[in-house]
Amino acid sequence: MLRAGRTIGAAIFVCLCGVGCSPSRIGISRMASALSDTAGAYSTDNDPEFVRLAAPSTLKMVEMLLEQQPTHEGLLMTACSGFTQYAYAFLEIEAERVAPQDAAGAVDLRTRARTMYRRAKDYCWRALELQHPGLRAAVTNNPEAAVKQLAAADVPGMYWVGVSWAGELGLADNQLLRLQELVAIRVLLGRAIALDEGWEEGSIHEAFISLDGMSLLLGGSAARAREHFDRAVALSKGHSAFAYVTFASTVSVSARDRKEFDTLLKTALAIDPDVRPSRRLATLVAQRRARTLLARADAIFKR
């Protein structure tokens, strides 16, 4: 993500070189750079409900600025990660929470989440294609060959493309008809993990827990999911609530292991959100889901 000083400095340089730059354009650049840094501000917040209410306005402002600066890397990555996180934290998880009491409301929330994931994915691809034109089509057609051009600097974009894409597929009704897309996601995230396994303290391994926690028909593997879980826990020093909750809700449920399910969720709830301030909000969101799952454990394991 671009830093404000660097972006503003570049804008001034262009003006001094006589290319032509209006004061309003400099103002847009300043605002764009400031908004590009909002992800960090939200990620450290200790009030998920506040973020839920504030995020839509911020994301819409990002989209408005992208109409003026469609190739602004920071704005594209903010939209990419922001819409992905909003879809998961405030739509998909909420759908899971309300489903027992409001089935129609849950369907609406899942539909909105899929739309937001697709929106996010489009911004993620646009960000990656600033340096790699045509990458989206190349990954779709021949992922193994396409990802070879990607380097460590591309890992954030690769991660968010993979997560937003997987999020949308996870809510789709026709997953078996989209197996090739799941293959592409695995190849893309596999390249990311090979380039920088420790990125964001094991976040790519966390994504693989979800992917490998899928059924065998969708390419899942409980053994691989457990390997990624172990690495995620190690790289985060045990402070990733998301890793524990994701493994419990996928592999433990599939294995009908109630004891492991309960233990993992209680471990997630015991994590202090302040230990990792940069991921405080993510921890609180994961813990909210852990409470929902524990409250519904009897029903989950009666299926």
C-alpha positions in Angstrom: 0.0 0.0 0.0 1.3 3.4 -0.9 2.4 5.9 1.8 1.0 9.4 1.8 4.4 11.2 1.6 5.5 9.2 -1.4 2.2 9.7 -3.3 2.1 13.4 -2.6 5.7 13.8 -3.5 5.2 12.1 -6.9 2.2 14.3 -7.6 4.2 17.5 -7.0 7.1 16.2 -9.1 4.7 15.7 -12.1 3.5 19.3 -11.7 7.0 20.7 -11.5 7.9 18.9 -14.7 5.2 20.8 -16.5 3.0 17.9 -17.3 0.0 19.8 -15.9 -1.6 19.3 -12.6 -4.5 21.2 -11.0 -4.8 22.0 -7.3 -7.9 19.9 -7.2 -5.9 16.9 -8.5 -3.3 17.3 -5.8 -6.2 17.4 -3.3 -7.6 14.2 -4.7 -4.1 12.6 -4.4 -3.9 13.7 -0.8 -7.3 12.3 0.1 -6.6 9.1 -1.8 -3.4 8.5 0.1 -5.1 9.2 3.4 -7.9 6.8 2.7 -5.4 4.2 1.6 -4.2 4.1 5.2 -7.6 3.6 6.7 -7.2 -0.2 6.7 -4.6 0.1 9.4 -6.8 2.3 11.5 -9.8 -0.1 11.3 -7.7 -3.2 11.9 -6.6 -1.9 15.3 -10.1 -0.8 16.5 -11.6 -2.5 19.5 -15.2 -2.0 18.6 -16.5 -4.2 15.7 -19.9 -2.6 15.7 -18.4 0.8 15.2 -16.4 -0.4 12.3 -19.4 -2.2 10.8 -21.2 1.1 10.7 -18.3 3.2 9.6 -16.8 1.0 6.9 -19.4 1.4 4.2 -19.0 5.2 4.0 -15.2 4.8 3.8 -15.4 2.1 1.1 -17.8 4.2 -0.9 -15.5 7.2 -0.7 -12.6 4.9 -1.9 -14.7 3.9 -4.9 -15.5 7.5 -5.7 -11.9 8.4 -5.6 -11.0 5.5 -7.8 -13.2 7.0 -10.5 -10.8 9.9 -10.5 -7.6 7.9 -10.0 -8.4 4.4 -11.4 -4.8 3.2 -11.2 -4.0 4.4 -7.6 -2.4 1.3 -6.1 -3.2 2.2 -2.5 -6.9 2.8 -3.2 -7.2 -0.4 -5.2 -5.7 -2.4 -2.3 -7.9 -0.7 0.2 -11.0 -1.5 -1.8 -9.7 -5.0 -2.4 -9.0 -5.9 1.3 -11.8 -3.7 2.7 -14.7 -5.2 0.8 -13.3 -8.7 1.4 -13.2 -8.1 5.2 -16.5 -6.4 5.3 -18.1 -9.3 3.4 -16.7 -11.9 5.9 -16.9 -10.0 9.2 -20.3 -8.3 8.8 -22.2 -10.2 6.3 -21.2 -13.9 6.1 -20.6 -14.3 9.8 -23.8 -12.4 10.6 -25.7 -14.8 8.2 -24.4 -17.7 10.2 -25.5 -16.1 13.5 -29.0 -15.3 12.4 -29.8 -18.4 10.4 -31.5 -20.4 13.1 -34.0 -17.6 13.8 -34.2 -15.9 10.4 -33.6 -18.1 7.5 -34.7 -15.5 4.9 -32.5 -12.9 6.5 -29.5 -15.2 6.4 -30.1 -15.9 2.7 -30.1 -12.1 2.0 -26.9 -11.6 4.0 -25.1 -14.4 2.1 -26.3 -13.0 -1.2 -24.9 -9.6 -0.2 -21.7 -11.2 1.0 -21.2 -12.9 -2.4 -21.7 -9.6 -4.2 -19.2 -7.9 -1.9 -16.6 -10.7 -2.4 -17.0 -10.3 -6.2 -16.6 -6.6 -5.9 -13.5 -7.0 -3.8 -12.0 -9.6 -6.2 -12.4 -7.1 -9.1 -10.4 -4.5 -7.3 -7.8 -7.1 -6.2 -7.2 -8.1 -9.9 -7.0 -4.5 -11.0 -4.3 -3.9 -8.3 -2.2 -6.9 -9.4 -2.6 -6.1 -13.1 -1.0 -2.7 -12.6 2.3 -4.6 -12.8 1.1 -7.7 -14.6 -1.4 -6.8 -17.4 -3.6 -9.7 -18.4 -2.8 -11.7 -15.3 -6.5 -12.4 -14.5 -7.1 -14.2 -17.8 -3.7 -15.9 -17.6 -4.4 -17.3 -14.1 -7.9 -18.5 -15.2 -6.5 -20.3 -18.3 -3.2 -21.7 -17.1 -2.6 -20.9 -13.4 0.6 -22.9 -13.0 2.3 -21.0 -15.8 0.8 -17.6 -15.0 1.9 -17.4 -11.3 5.6 -17.8 -12.2 5.8 -14.1 -13.1 4.7 -13.1 -9.6 7.2 -12.0 -7.0 7.3 -11.4 -3.2 6.1 -7.8 -3.7 2.8 -9.2 -5.2 2.0 -11.4 -2.2 -0.5 -9.0 -0.6 -2.5 -8.8 -3.8 -2.3 -12.5 -4.4 -3.5 -13.2 -0.9 -6.5 -10.9 -1.2 -7.4 -12.1 -4.6 -7.4 -15.7 -3.3 -9.4 -14.9 -0.2 -12.0 -12.9 -1.9 -12.3 -15.5 -4.7 -12.6 -18.3 -2.2 -15.1 -16.4 -0.1 -17.4 -16.0 -3.1 -17.0 -19.6 -4.1 -17.6 -20.8 -0.6 -21.1 -19.2 -0.7 -21.9 -20.5 -4.2 -24.6 -23.1 -4.9 -22.7 -24.8 -7.7 -19.2 -25.3 -6.2 -18.7 -28.7 -8.0 -19.1 -26.9 -11.4 -16.4 -24.4 -10.4 -13.6 -26.8 -9.5 -11.2 -25.3 -11.9 -11.5 -22.0 -10.1 -10.7 -23.7 -6.8 -7.6 -25.2 -8.5 -6.6 -21.7 -9.6 -7.0 -20.3 -6.1 -4.9 -23.0 -4.7 -2.1 -22.4 -7.2 -2.2 -18.7 -6.6 -2.1 -19.0 -2.8 0.5 -21.7 -3.2 2.8 -19.4 -5.1 2.2 -16.7 -2.4 3.2 -19.1 0.4 6.3 -20.2 -1.5 7.3 -16.5 -1.9 6.6 -15.4 1.7 5.4 -18.1 4.0 5.4 -15.8 7.1 3.5 -12.9 5.5 1.2 -11.3 8.1 2.3 -13.9 10.7 0.9 -16.9 8.8 -2.2 -15.4 7.2 -1.7 -17.4 4.0 -1.7 -20.7 6.0 -4.9 -19.5 7.6 -6.5 -19.2 4.2 -5.4 -22.7 3.3 -7.1 -24.0 6.5 -10.4 -22.9 4.9 -9.5 -24.3 1.5 -8.3 -27.7 2.8 -11.2 -27.8 5.2 -13.5 -28.3 2.3 -14.9 -31.7 1.3 -12.7 -34.2 -0.6 -14.9 -33.6 -3.6 -13.8 -30.0 -3.7 -10.1 -30.9 -3.2 -10.0 -30.6 0.6 -7.7 -32.6 2.9 -8.0 -32.7 6.6 -4.3 -33.7 6.9 -3.2 -30.7 4.8 -5.5 -28.4 6.7 -4.0 -29.6 10.0 -0.5 -28.9 8.6 -1.5 -25.4 7.7 -3.1 -24.9 11.1 0.1 -25.9 12.9 2.1 -23.5 10.8 -0.4 -20.7 11.3 -0.3 -21.2 15.0 3.5 -21.3 15.0 4.0 -18.2 12.9 1.4 -16.2 14.9 2.9 -17.6 18.2 -0.6 -18.9 19.1 -2.2 -15.5 18.8 -4.4 -16.1 15.7 -8.0 -16.6 16.9 -9.0 -17.0 13.2 -6.8 -20.1 12.8 -8.4 -21.9 15.8 -12.0 -20.9 14.8 -11.5 -21.9 11.1 -10.1 -25.3 11.9 -12.8 -26.0 14.5 -15.6 -25.0 12.1 -14.3 -27.1 9.2 -12.1 -30.1 10.1 -13.3 -30.7 13.7 -17.0 -30.5 12.5 -16.3 -32.8 9.6 -14.6 -35.3 11.9 -17.4 -35.1 14.4 -14.8 -34.3 17.0 -16.8 -32.3 19.6 -14.0 -32.3 22.2 -11.5 -30.8 19.7 -14.1 -28.3 18.5 -14.8 -27.0 22.0 -11.1 -26.9 23.0 -10.1 -24.9 19.9 -12.9 -22.4 20.2 -12.2 -21.8 23.9 -8.5 -21.4 23.1 -9.5 -18.7 20.6 -11.6 -16.9 23.2 -8.7 -16.9 25.6 -6.5 -14.9 23.3 -5.9 -11.4 24.3 -6.8 -9.1 21.4 -4.3 -6.5 22.6 -1.4 -8.8 22.2 -1.5 -8.2 18.4 -2.8 -4.6 18.1 -2.5 -4.7 14.3 -5.0 -7.5 14.2 -7.2 -6.5 17.1 -10.4 -6.2 15.1 -9.8 -9.6 13.3 -9.3 -11.3 16.7 -12.5 -9.8 18.1 -14.5 -10.8 15.0 -13.1 -14.4 15.2 -14.0 -14.5 18.9 -17.5 -13.3 18.1 -17.9 -16.2 15.7 -16.4 -18.6 18.3 -19.1 -17.7 20.8 -21.8 -18.2 18.1 -20.4 -21.7 17.3 -20.1 -22.7 20.9 -23.7 -21.6 21.6 -24.9 -23.8 18.6 -22.6 -26.7 19.3 -25.3 -29.1 20.3 -27.2 -28.5 17.1 -24.1 -28.6 14.9 -23.1 -32.1 16.2 -26.6 -33.5 16.0 -26.6 -33.2 12.2 
